[in-house]
Amino acid sequence: MSDLTLQQRRAIECECARLVNLYANLNDAADWQALVNLYIPDGAMARPSAPDVLIRGRTAILAAFQARAPRATRHFCANIVVDVDSPTAAHAQSAMLLYSGTDAPLVGSFHDRFVLTGEGWRFAERRGLLHFR
């Protein structure tokens, strides 16, 4: 990416990786409004349990989280690799481990697309996949 310096690319990578980690923390805190604000207004997400079902838009994403029964969770994100596509777009893949109450841990991954907005870097799309139940 010749139009960006190494320092600019690393800054974008850092900001996008921060979003992945912040998302996990807000999810565990059940702070749905703050979590939804990490998306662009017409952003989309697919839960790891339903990777082919896209939920589009902040309002719909918020409703999906609010409709879930309350539960204690702890998400661990690792192997976050961000690739910078341009000064205003990037994508990433990361591994996820989820502990929830007495359920067995779930192992999955996320495939993310990010865009730079007036609010900073945000998710354009977040798709989860489960690999082990």
N, C-alpha and C positions, 0 to 999 in steps of 0.2 A: 504494500500500500504506500506508494511513493508520495502521496499528498499529505501524509501524516508522519511526524517524527516518531521515533521510538518512544519518547516521553509521552507524547499525545496518545499513542496506542495503549501504552501501559496505564495511563489515567483512565481511559475508557474501559479497559479490562477490569480495573479496580472498582470503578463505579458500578459496573454490571454485576460483578461478583458480590458486591455489597448488597445489591438488590436481592439476589438469590438468598443470601443469609438473612437479610432483614425480613423477607417474606416468611421464612421458617419461624423466626422469632415472633412475628405478629400473628401467625397462624396459631402457634402454641399459646399465645396470650389471648386468643379469641378476640383480637382487636380488628374486627372485620372491616370497619370503615377505613382505617389506616392501611390495611392490606389491599383493599380495593383501589385505593388512591395510588398504588404502585403501578397500576395499569393505565394505558391511554384510555380516553373515554369509550372508544369502541373496541378495546382490547378483547382478547379471547383467552379462555383457559379450558383445559380438559383435565379432569381429575385422573390420577393414576388408576383408579378403579374403573374408569370409563374413558379410556384414551381417545375414542372415536366420537365422543359427544362434546362438541364445542359449546361453551357457554359464552355468549358474546355481549359485551357492554358492561360497564361498571354496575349498573342497576341490577342486571341479571346475575352477575357474579356475587354481588352483595346478598341478594335473595337466596342464592344457592348455599352460601355459607350460613346464613341465618336459619335456614330450614333444617340444617343438620342438628341432630341431638347433641347437647353439650357433652364433651368428653375431655379428659386430660390427655394431652399428647406432648411428645417431644420429638421434633424433627432434627436429624443430623444431616448436613449437606457436606459432600466431599467431592474431590476430583473435578472441581469446577474449572472448565476450560472455556474461555471466552475468545471468540474470533471476531475481530473488527472488520466489518464489511466496508464502511465508509465513515466519514466524520460524524454521521448522524444515525448509523445503523450498526448493529452487532448481533451475533447469535452465540448461544452457549449450550453446553451439555454438562449435567452434573449428576452425581449419584446421591441417593437419598435413603436414609434409614429412619423408619418411623416406629416409635414405641407408643403404644396407646393402652393404658390401663393394664388389664390382665391378658390382652390379646398377644399373640405371637408377633414379634417384630416383622415389619414389611420392608422389603428391599426393592427400590425402584430407581427411576431416573427422571430427569426433567430435560426437555428440549425447549429452549427459550429463544424468542426473538425480541430485541430491544430497539427502541428508537429514542433519539434525543428530542425532548420537548422543551417548552418554556419553563416547565416544572423540573427539568433535569431528565435523567435517563429513566425510562419507564418500560414495562413489559408491553409489547404489542401482542405477543402470544406466548402462552405457557402450556406445554403439553406434558403430562405425566404418564409414566408407564410403570407397571408393576412387573418385577422379574421373579421374585420369590414371595410366597405368602407363608 
